[in-house]
């Protein structure tokens, strides 16, 4: 009998399985993902994934958390890269990074925000991941609000910001806006309206 795995080793193997599952998702879509397919991908027995995930739903939950963390890392990097440009420009860069992530990883983005997610109670891990993601733009909005640069309360503006970015990603990924020039003009105009409104001063 082999030596029992430590907690750290269990977490590492679980993370490895999630990473392999995400690779399958990106390449083949959610329909191509099963625990058996995952076992084949990482060259383990068919039963091994069940040691870490009770079923496919548990695996998908872990993938959603990992995907949300990837999205947060991408937007956080964009914010850090624009740290000398102030909160408004940082928000613009965060929005562009968010949209870029959704376009470059359509299967993962769709999984994170699948309609079923809104009908069930989120796991504590997913709640933490969502809170971390929301805080990236929320903290910038709070700074701008405290400085008197924005009028809408940060939590309300953050929901509007997400709705606008999510809507653009969905329009593009669903094929409703196919032209690059048209899409990026819409993105630019959305950023302008969010920052300045659409009424003349």
C-alpha positions, 0 to 999 in steps of 0.5 A: 500500500502506498504512502497516504497523500498529504493535504498539499499533494491532494490539492496539487493533484486536484488542481492538475485535474482541473487544469487538464479539464480546462484544456479539454473544455477549451479545445472540445467544449463542455460536451467533450468533457467527462470524468472518463475523458479526463482520466484518459487525458492525464493517463490515470485509471477511470476511477482516479478522478472520482477520488477528487470529484464526486461527479462531473458537477463537482468538477465543473464547480472547481473549473468555474472557480479556476476560470473566475480566478484566471479572469480576475488575474487578467483584469488585475494585471491590466489594472496594475499595468495602468497604475500610473494612469489613474482609476478611470484609465485603469477601469478602461483597461480592466474592461478591455482585459475582461472583454479580451478574456471572454473573446479568447476563452469563449468556452470557459467564459460561457461555463463561468456564467452559464445560466444554471449558475444563477439558479443554485447557491454558489459554493463558498469557493465560488463566492470568494472568487466572485468577490475577488473579481468584483473587488478589482473594479470596485476598488477603483470605482470607490477611489473615483467616487471618494474623489468626486469623479463619479456620481453613481455609487460604486456597487451600482456602477460595478453592476452596470460595468459588468452588464455592459462588458458581459453583453458585448462578449455575449453579442460577439461570441453568439455571432450577433456582431461579427465585424471586427471594426463594428465590435471594437467601435461598440467597445470604444463607445461603451467605454466612452458612455460609461466614463462620460455619459452620452449627453452634451454638457 
